[in-house]
């Protein structure tokens, strides 16, 4: 089975990344795995055919192949080859537009080509047309208000400011498209020069402002949803709790947060179950759901992370579990 794993840039892959873990697991499962950059997929047609051509590099099969092997390969002087994709091949989208803002048009074109590829019988994970929707934090608008914080989504700074001034709590303001906690700020209506802070931080970008959610402990929880359900193996749930550094409210690991073992109570599980069902209805097979308390604050539907530390804490290889499910649903002979 041929699986094409497409990322922002292959050379950026590291051993702790979920993408590297999944790629290694696919190799160990006997798949022909190719890695490619987001601009490595092209489409052309003639009177008789549609052609989807990938410029990528194949990972070498090895029984001991792991995520360290993927990083070593990604950092090596590997060579690319062109392969023609056909019905039955799989494109596994592991890009992240939020980390590649300068090339957003490239990501848009890539998803459009993937949509056409799906129409030609090439299997694509996650569904590309709905990935475009979930690329923006505006996707939270599709949720029942009971499951997310009070929020305002707007391109108008005045509307955002009015929302903050009307809030009884602090607010968190973030760009609609972004990643890793970049340009995420906590503000209060009593802050001096609030208008200038918003405008100087975000410029003319679209924004979401949310009421700050208090929880029993600072930070948030990243929970992995798979095929419309919480990914749980032998009582261990895939994901992590993230705790912020002492001088920051953001729990993102790239913003200095730290990972801890994930524990969910029944109320929190019910919230994630609700989100997982919403996601699979839109063809989002694998995703991360971020929550504080019983409020969903964000979806992660592109290169969902959290498996490295989640597997380390639980002793369970969640990447293998995902790939096993993948092969059962999308492998040779599946419909």
C-alpha positions in Angstrom: 0.0 0.0 0.0 1.4 3.4 -1.0 1.0 6.3 1.5 2.1 9.8 0.7 2.7 11.9 3.9 2.8 15.6 3.0 4.2 18.2 5.3 5.2 21.9 5.2 8.8 20.9 4.6 10.3 17.5 5.0 13.6 18.9 6.4 11.7 20.3 9.4 10.6 16.9 10.7 11.8 15.9 14.2 11.6 12.7 16.1 9.2 14.1 18.7 6.6 15.0 16.1 3.5 12.9 15.7 4.0 13.0 11.9 7.4 11.2 12.3 5.9 8.7 14.6 3.0 7.9 12.2 5.4 7.7 9.2 7.7 5.3 11.1 4.7 3.2 12.1 3.5 3.0 8.5 6.9 1.8 7.4 7.0 -0.9 10.1 3.5 -2.0 9.0 4.9 -2.7 5.5 3.5 0.4 3.6 5.4 2.1 0.9 5.8 5.6 2.5 6.7 8.7 0.7 7.4 12.1 2.2 6.8 15.3 0.3 6.7 19.1 0.8 3.4 20.9 0.5 4.3 22.2 -2.9 5.4 18.8 -4.2 2.0 17.7 -5.6 0.9 18.8 -9.1 -2.0 18.1 -11.4 -2.3 18.0 -15.1 -4.7 16.5 -17.6 -5.1 15.5 -21.2 -8.0 14.4 -23.3 -7.9 10.9 -21.8 -6.5 11.2 -18.2 -6.0 13.2 -15.1 -2.5 13.1 -13.7 -1.5 13.6 -10.1 2.3 13.7 -9.8 4.3 13.8 -6.6 7.8 14.9 -6.1 8.8 13.0 -3.0 11.2 10.7 -1.3 10.6 7.2 -0.1 11.4 6.0 3.4 13.5 2.8 3.4 11.8 -0.2 5.1 13.5 -1.3 8.3 12.2 -3.4 11.1 13.8 -1.1 13.6 12.6 2.1 11.9 11.3 4.7 14.4 10.7 8.4 14.6 14.5 9.0 15.1 15.0 7.3 11.8 12.6 9.7 10.2 14.4 12.7 11.5 17.7 11.4 10.4 16.4 10.8 6.9 14.7 14.3 6.8 18.0 16.0 7.8 20.0 13.9 5.3 20.8 14.8 1.7 18.0 12.7 0.3 17.0 12.7 -3.3 13.4 13.2 -4.7 11.7 11.2 -7.4 8.5 11.8 -9.3 5.7 9.3 -8.9 2.3 9.2 -10.5 -0.5 8.7 -8.0 -3.4 6.4 -8.8 -6.7 5.3 -7.3 -6.1 3.4 -4.1 -3.1 5.4 -3.1 -3.4 7.5 0.1 -2.5 11.1 0.7 -2.1 11.7 4.4 -2.2 15.5 5.0 0.2 16.5 7.8 0.7 20.1 6.8 0.2 23.1 9.1 -0.7 26.4 7.4 -0.6 28.2 10.7 3.2 27.6 10.9 3.7 28.7 7.3 1.8 31.9 7.0 4.0 33.3 4.2 3.0 30.5 1.9 -0.8 30.3 2.7 -1.6 30.5 -1.1 0.5 27.4 -1.6 -1.4 25.6 1.1 -4.7 26.6 -0.5 -3.7 25.3 -3.9 -2.5 22.1 -2.3 -5.8 21.4 -0.7 -7.6 22.2 -4.0 -5.4 19.6 -5.7 -6.1 17.1 -2.9 -9.8 17.7 -3.4 -9.5 16.8 -7.1 -7.4 13.8 -6.2 -10.1 12.5 -3.9 -12.6 12.8 -6.8 -10.2 10.6 -8.9 -10.2 7.8 -6.3 -7.1 8.7 -4.4 -7.9 8.5 -0.7 -7.2 11.6 1.3 -7.0 12.0 5.1 -8.4 14.4 6.4 -11.1 15.6 4.0 -9.4 18.5 2.2 -12.4 20.8 1.7 -13.3 20.7 5.3 -9.7 21.1 6.4 -9.8 24.5 4.7 -12.7 25.4 7.1 -11.0 24.0 10.2 -7.8 25.8 9.3 -9.4 28.9 10.9 -10.4 29.2 14.5 -13.7 30.5 13.2 -14.7 26.8 13.0 -15.6 27.1 16.6 -18.7 29.0 15.4 -20.2 25.7 14.4 -20.3 24.4 18.0 -23.2 24.5 20.4 -22.4 27.6 22.6 -22.6 25.4 25.7 -19.3 23.7 24.7 -17.1 26.7 24.0 -16.3 30.0 25.7 -18.2 33.2 24.9 -16.4 34.6 21.9 -16.3 37.2 19.1 -14.9 36.5 15.7 -14.3 39.5 13.5 -11.9 41.4 11.2 -13.0 44.6 12.8 -10.8 45.8 15.7 -13.7 47.9 17.1 -15.9 44.9 17.4 -13.2 43.0 19.2 -12.6 45.9 21.6 -16.4 46.2 22.3 -16.5 42.5 23.2 -13.5 42.9 25.6 -15.0 45.9 27.2 -18.3 44.1 27.8 -16.7 41.0 29.3 -16.8 40.4 33.0 -13.5 38.5 32.8 -10.2 38.8 31.1 -10.2 37.8 27.4 -7.8 35.8 25.2 -7.2 37.2 21.7 -5.6 35.2 19.0 -5.4 35.3 15.1 -7.9 33.2 13.2 -5.0 31.4 11.6 -1.9 30.6 13.7 -0.2 27.9 15.7 2.0 27.2 18.7 0.6 30.0 20.7 2.1 32.7 18.5 0.5 36.1 18.9 -1.9 34.9 21.5 -2.5 37.5 24.3 -4.5 37.8 27.4 -6.1 41.2 27.9 -8.4 43.0 30.3 -10.9 45.9 29.6 -8.9 47.8 32.2 -5.6 47.6 30.3 -4.3 50.9 29.2 -4.0 51.6 25.5 -5.9 48.4 24.7 -6.7 49.6 21.2 -3.1 50.2 20.3 -2.1 46.7 21.8 -4.7 45.0 19.6 -3.8 46.9 16.4 0.0 46.6 16.9 -0.1 42.9 17.7 -2.5 41.8 14.9 -2.6 44.4 12.2 -5.5 43.7 9.9 -5.7 40.0 10.6 -9.0 38.3 11.4 -9.3 37.7 15.2 -11.1 35.6 17.7 -11.6 36.9 21.3 -12.7 34.5 24.0 -13.6 34.9 27.6 -10.7 33.6 29.7 -11.7 30.2 31.1 -10.7 29.4 34.7 -10.0 25.8 35.5 -8.9 23.8 38.5 -5.3 24.0 37.2 -3.7 26.4 34.8 -3.2 25.2 31.2 -5.3 23.0 28.9 -5.8 19.5 27.7 -5.1 18.1 24.2 -7.2 15.0 23.5 -6.8 13.0 20.3 -10.0 12.1 18.5 -10.0 9.3 15.9 -12.8 8.3 13.6 -15.4 10.2 15.7 -14.3 8.8 19.1 -11.8 9.5 21.8 -8.6 7.5 21.1 -8.4 5.3 24.2 -6.3 2.1 24.6 -6.5 -0.1 27.7 -8.0 2.7 29.7 -5.3 5.3 28.6 -6.5 8.3 26.6 -4.3 9.6 23.9 -3.2 13.2 24.6 -1.5 15.3 27.2 -2.2 18.0 29.7 -0.2 21.2 29.1 0.9 23.5 31.9 2.2 27.0 31.3 5.5 28.4 32.4 5.3 30.5 35.6 5.4 33.8 33.7 2.9 32.9 31.0 -0.7 31.9 30.6 -0.2 30.0 27.4 0.3 26.2 27.8 1.7 25.6 24.3 4.9 23.5 24.5 6.6 25.8 22.0 5.7 28.7 24.2 7.5 27.2 27.2 4.7 25.0 28.5 5.3 21.5 29.8 3.5 18.2 29.2 1.9 16.1 31.9 -0.2 12.9 31.9 -3.7 13.3 30.7 -6.6 12.8 33.0 -10.2 13.4 31.9 -13.3 13.4 34.1 -16.7 12.2 32.7 -17.9 15.7 31.9 -14.7 16.4 29.9 -15.0 13.1 28.1 -18.6 14.0 27.1 -17.4 17.3 25.6 -14.7 15.6 23.6 -17.1 13.0 22.4 -19.4 15.8 21.2 -16.5 17.4 19.3 -15.3 14.1 17.9 -18.7 13.5 16.4 -18.8 17.0 14.9 -15.3 16.4 13.3 -16.1 13.0 11.7 -19.3 14.4 10.2 -17.0 16.8 8.3 -14.6 14.0 7.3 -12.0 14.9 9.9 -10.7 11.4 10.8 -7.8 12.3 13.1 -7.7 15.5 15.1 -6.8 17.1 18.4 -9.4 18.8 20.6 -8.1 21.4 23.1 -10.2 22.1 26.1 -10.0 24.0 29.4 -12.5 22.6 31.9 -15.5 21.7 29.8 -15.0 24.3 27.1 -13.4 23.6 23.7 -11.0 26.4 22.9 -9.5 25.1 19.7 -9.3 22.3 17.1 -6.1 20.9 15.7 -6.9 19.1 12.4 -3.8 19.3 10.4 -0.6 18.1 12.0 -2.1 17.2 15.4 0.5 16.7 18.0 0.7 15.3 21.5 1.4 11.6 20.8 5.1 11.6 21.8 4.5 12.6 25.4 1.2 10.8 25.5 2.9 7.6 24.5 5.8 8.2 26.9 3.5 8.8 29.9 1.2 5.8 29.2 3.7 3.3 27.8 1.3 2.8 24.8 2.4 3.4 21.2 -0.6 5.5 20.1 0.9 5.9 16.6 0.8 2.2 16.1 -2.8 2.1 17.3 -3.7 4.9 14.8 -2.0 3.1 11.9 -3.6 -0.2 12.8 -7.0 1.5 12.6 -6.0 3.3 9.4 -5.0 0.0 7.7 -8.3 -1.6 8.8 -10.3 1.2 7.3 -8.2 2.4 4.3 -5.9 -0.5 3.5 -5.9 -2.7 0.4 -9.4 -4.2 -0.2 -11.2 -1.7 2.0 -13.9 0.6 0.6 
